[in-house]
Amino acid sequence: MRRTFMKSVALGALMLGVGVSSALAQDNFPNKPITMILPLGAGGSHDLNARVLTSILPQYLGQAVIVKLVPGASGQTGTAAAASAPADGYTLLFTHNFYDQLQQHVKELPYKTTEDFVTVARTNSARMCAIVRSDSQFKSLQSLFEFGKQNPGKVELSHSGQWGATMVPAAQLFNWAKVQVNMTPYRGGGPSLRALLAGDADVTFQFPSTILGQGDKVRTLGCVLDEPTLGSPPTFASLGYPGEIGEMHRIVMAPRGIPADRLAKLREAFVALQEDKTYQRLISRLGEDSNLMSGDDYEKVRVEQSKDYKALVESMTSG
Amino acid sequence: MEELFGSLVQGAGILFNPDTFLLTVLYMIGGLLLGMFVGALPGLTTLTAMAILLPIVFFLPPIFGIPFLLGIYKGGIYGGSVPAILVSMPGTGAAVATTFDGPALTRQGKGRKALEMALFSSVAGDFTSDLVTIFAIVPIALIALAIGPPELAAVLFLSLIVISATGSGAFVKGLLVMGIGLFVAMIGQDPIGALARFDFGIFELRSGIGLLPMLIGLFALSELLLSIEKRAATYIKAGAKALEGERLKWSEFKASGRTIARSTVIGTSIGMIPGVGQVVAAFVGYAAAKNASKHPERYGKGELDGVAAAEAANNAVNGPTLVPMLTFGIPGDNITAILLGAFVAVGMRPGPELMVEQGPQVFAILLAMLLANVLFVIVGYLTIPAFARVVRIPKSILMPLTIMFAFAGVFAVRNNPTDLYILGAFGVIGYVLRKFRFDVAPLAMAFILGPEIERAVGQTLSLSRGDLFGYIAFERPITLVIIILTPVIAWYLWRRSSKLQREASALAPPE
């Protein structure tokens, strides 16, 4: 009895396999596992996002997606590896906008991200908020700006690393407000938050999910978008800041030159993934949202980003 | 205080609930075994295992999922010392100090003793530090907040002094090797401005020298090269009767009691400094044991006490490391970041609110850590014979196998072929240095601590806004005290170690 049960299970699995492979036989892509390169290290938020993505994606692609961590040189090692991979759709790059569009204005790179990569999907984004300690003299961003204008260099800002996810929005915001702040880099968001709590820093930028855990120890002065979970603090746009600021986009890229039908197939899979209930549940467990942006739409965002970042870097480095 | 005690009792109620307790134990044992496995194989890291398995935790109730991850964490740290003891292959910086005496013991046919000493001293250090953490979580949290970049820089500098003052061999030679380590660490990007430097125009060097290829090259590969040269006569002592060796005797463990206690105190204190805690603790614990010993000359030649000193110290870091994560929601390193992710996933958001709102759950997890230690003694004790059997493999197979694992493991970590060249290069560098009787440990230590010191000093300069002296003198009293104490401690240590060395050379028969 038990043996027949096992047999029927095996048979069912086999038939399922045949069914999937015959459905895919039409264009035959993908017929082997896809590698997703992360230019980042183990255990970071991209890694955890990738683990969730790759546990659900096979349902929509019919093939396994393997995470390959290639960290080093602020993402350059992994990005270079993906740039030199064949444009056949079997190698993808899971990165973010600061590596994708900002870095080229700061460093000499052995690849050209815009020419070398095309967007498959923006899987989600993480949005920054500016926070101070709850006993801080600054009750609003305006009061912080005013103090900073009268006392150049006096406001101490902690961030998660040079040209990284919390440094760039901070630089964009204070640059726009013409406030000169003293910026100190820390190794990641955790240590930069410690600096704020310990009184080493006056202001820092964090993700809403982190701020939520701090309870009444910190005050949120402003966020890039409306954050109802934090009591809807003012958005940067409501202060008059023009353009995009403070979002870290998690993006899946493919080497440019990938056949159009394969790119379309990959893009479809990510759209379908977004509707998947298990995916939504897992990603929310990470404290992330699942606001997909299609590859086509994100291509337009990249162009704008590049201009903004170029202007930012020029104004920061010219003096 | 009373409230905390109430939470502790309730926490015990959650953990020891008869309906779930058995399953909790089973998940934890599963985690421990898995952790030991990935920790023992170079290239498979505890961190990667935890990142891959985190989604599983999303589907489990917290009382199973979190202990499972804690099991991987604790098992992984011990697992790392297994190849360090058997084949001189440290998988992490924390295991480097274990290679000073572990492999020498293995060669003398005392591999099993060394493994058991590592296990028991690890667990003793870990258990005590967890216990301290449970009862002193609030003061530890305050101390963690008080250690900023200036204090970190001062503490790391003091550690470098302490370790080098009690190192083996000539002082000048040690400094020279340390200088090489500091330079090697600077290849790549600087930790403050992320600018490329010393890459000699080679793109592959922009990411810097990887820790694992450097460590395995320097310690394991150079050891193999030396053995091949001597036709492997010394790799593992030939003709030892019972190759797995004897078990650890109670009297031997008791003899290291003071060392374990000292290392536990050192490890627990250093544990409040996130990130580099384990490496520094193991080195300082080892240096302190050597300094206090009546026979410092035996250290580095197969002293059981040396294994105990390093292992108790690096494990005692574990308890306090979790405190900033639990109390402020601030992860100190990537492993605690994953634990943070797991906590959030099961509905516990670490931060100031957590202790107030979910105090019992927090204590249930802390108690689970204590339980993990108890289980670990049992799991470890039962698995050691299997590990110890490695030395029974004939040398003609073990040595090529070790080389294969070294290269495969190093490649697996970053998937970067450059790392293989780096591994080979450091194998040769280690071989040459050892040939000329240089101690390679200062190189590894400077390599690991160099960037940390550079970052902390850079941050301090940024924080001081140009007035470094005024900033430290008037705004950083703790830093000032450490800076003043540093030369005093260095002088004392130097006097003591040179006196002991004189006595030892007077007593020892001429070679």
HADDOCK unambig.tbl for C-alpha pairs under 7 A between the chains (distance, minus, plus):
assign (segid A and resid 42 and name CA) (segid B and resid 47 and name CA) 6.66 0.50 0.50
assign (segid A and resid 42 and name CA) (segid B and resid 48 and name CA) 5.82 0.50 0.50
assign (segid A and resid 42 and name CA) (segid B and resid 51 and name CA) 6.80 0.50 0.50
assign (segid A and resid 43 and name CA) (segid B and resid 47 and name CA) 6.57 0.50 0.50
assign (segid A and resid 43 and name CA) (segid B and resid 48 and name CA) 6.95 0.50 0.50
assign (segid A and resid 43 and name CA) (segid B and resid 51 and name CA) 5.39 0.50 0.50
assign (segid A and resid 43 and name CA) (segid B and resid 334 and name CA) 5.47 0.50 0.50
assign (segid A and resid 43 and name CA) (segid B and resid 335 and name CA) 6.92 0.50 0.50
assign (segid A and resid 43 and name CA) (segid B and resid 337 and name CA) 6.98 0.50 0.50
assign (segid A and resid 43 and name CA) (segid B and resid 338 and name CA) 5.96 0.50 0.50
assign (segid A and resid 44 and name CA) (segid B and resid 334 and name CA) 6.79 0.50 0.50
assign (segid A and resid 48 and name CA) (segid B and resid 51 and name CA) 6.50 0.50 0.50
assign (segid A and resid 51 and name CA) (segid B and resid 52 and name CA) 6.47 0.50 0.50
assign (segid A and resid 52 and name CA) (segid B and resid 55 and name CA) 6.88 0.50 0.50
assign (segid A and resid 69 and name CA) (segid B and resid 414 and name CA) 6.15 0.50 0.50
assign (segid A and resid 70 and name CA) (segid B and resid 414 and name CA) 5.10 0.50 0.50
assign (segid A and resid 70 and name CA) (segid B and resid 415 and name CA) 6.11 0.50 0.50
assign (segid A and resid 71 and name CA) (segid B and resid 414 and name CA) 6.53 0.50 0.50
assign (segid A and resid 72 and name CA) (segid B and resid 207 and name CA) 4.40 0.50 0.50
assign (segid A and resid 73 and name CA) (segid B and resid 188 and name CA) 6.99 0.50 0.50
assign (segid A and resid 73 and name CA) (segid B and resid 189 and name CA) 6.68 0.50 0.50
assign (segid A and resid 73 and name CA) (segid B and resid 206 and name CA) 5.46 0.50 0.50
assign (segid A and resid 73 and name CA) (segid B and resid 207 and name CA) 3.84 0.50 0.50
assign (segid A and resid 77 and name CA) (segid B and resid 207 and name CA) 6.89 0.50 0.50
assign (segid A and resid 162 and name CA) (segid B and resid 192 and name CA) 6.95 0.50 0.50
assign (segid A and resid 162 and name CA) (segid B and resid 193 and name CA) 5.82 0.50 0.50
assign (segid A and resid 162 and name CA) (segid B and resid 194 and name CA) 6.33 0.50 0.50
assign (segid A and resid 184 and name CA) (segid B and resid 459 and name CA) 6.01 0.50 0.50
assign (segid A and resid 184 and name CA) (segid B and resid 462 and name CA) 5.96 0.50 0.50
assign (segid A and resid 184 and name CA) (segid B and resid 463 and name CA) 6.89 0.50 0.50
assign (segid A and resid 185 and name CA) (segid B and resid 192 and name CA) 6.32 0.50 0.50
assign (segid A and resid 185 and name CA) (segid B and resid 459 and name CA) 6.89 0.50 0.50
assign (segid A and resid 190 and name CA) (segid B and resid 330 and name CA) 4.69 0.50 0.50
assign (segid A and resid 190 and name CA) (segid B and resid 331 and name CA) 5.55 0.50 0.50
assign (segid A and resid 190 and name CA) (segid B and resid 332 and name CA) 6.75 0.50 0.50
assign (segid A and resid 191 and name CA) (segid B and resid 330 and name CA) 6.87 0.50 0.50
assign (segid A and resid 191 and name CA) (segid B and resid 332 and name CA) 6.97 0.50 0.50
assign (segid A and resid 194 and name CA) (segid B and resid 145 and name CA) 6.77 0.50 0.50
assign (segid A and resid 194 and name CA) (segid B and resid 330 and name CA) 6.74 0.50 0.50
assign (segid A and resid 198 and name CA) (segid B and resid 145 and name CA) 5.44 0.50 0.50
assign (segid A and resid 198 and name CA) (segid B and resid 146 and name CA) 6.60 0.50 0.50
assign (segid A and resid 213 and name CA) (segid B and resid 329 and name CA) 6.74 0.50 0.50
assign (segid A and resid 213 and name CA) (segid B and resid 349 and name CA) 5.62 0.50 0.50
assign (segid A and resid 213 and name CA) (segid B and resid 350 and name CA) 6.12 0.50 0.50
assign (segid A and resid 213 and name CA) (segid B and resid 351 and name CA) 4.96 0.50 0.50
assign (segid A and resid 213 and name CA) (segid B and resid 353 and name CA) 6.85 0.50 0.50
assign (segid A and resid 214 and name CA) (segid B and resid 328 and name CA) 6.92 0.50 0.50
assign (segid A and resid 214 and name CA) (segid B and resid 351 and name CA) 5.30 0.50 0.50
assign (segid A and resid 214 and name CA) (segid B and resid 352 and name CA) 5.87 0.50 0.50
assign (segid A and resid 214 and name CA) (segid B and resid 353 and name CA) 6.86 0.50 0.50
assign (segid A and resid 215 and name CA) (segid B and resid 352 and name CA) 6.72 0.50 0.50
assign (segid A and resid 215 and name CA) (segid B and resid 353 and name CA) 5.97 0.50 0.50
assign (segid A and resid 285 and name CA) (segid B and resid 344 and name CA) 7.00 0.50 0.50
assign (segid A and resid 285 and name CA) (segid B and resid 345 and name CA) 4.56 0.50 0.50
assign (segid A and resid 286 and name CA) (segid B and resid 341 and name CA) 6.35 0.50 0.50
assign (segid A and resid 286 and name CA) (segid B and resid 344 and name CA) 6.93 0.50 0.50
assign (segid A and resid 286 and name CA) (segid B and resid 345 and name CA) 5.84 0.50 0.50
